[in-house]
Amino acid sequence: MPASIREEGGLLLGAALIRGTATRLSCPSCGSAHVAQVLGDNGGISYVCTACGHSWS
């Protein structure tokens, strides 16, 4: 158990940073990291690049 609130906050921040970098997507067309996740026509997950407009699933 963490000895202090600061230590516990540091552990949570570290986990959030690791999770954020592990799930980062980039556009296969232009390489931009500006990607939005959207629902597809049949309820599936699709992605759209907000930089160039390329979409994929």
Residue pairs with C-beta under 8 A, 6 or more apart in sequence:
2 8
2 11
24 33
25 33
25 35
25 47
26 32
26 33
26 35
27 33
27 34
27 35
27 49
27 51
27 52
27 54
28 54
28 56
29 49
29 52
29 54
30 49
30 51
30 52
30 54
32 49
32 50
32 51
32 52
34 49
34 50
34 51
35 47
35 48
35 49
35 50
36 47
36 48
36 49
36 50
37 45
37 46
37 47
38 45
38 46
38 47
38 48
39 45
39 46
40 46
40 57
44 57
45 57
46 55
46 56
46 57
47 55
47 56
47 57
48 54
48 55
49 55
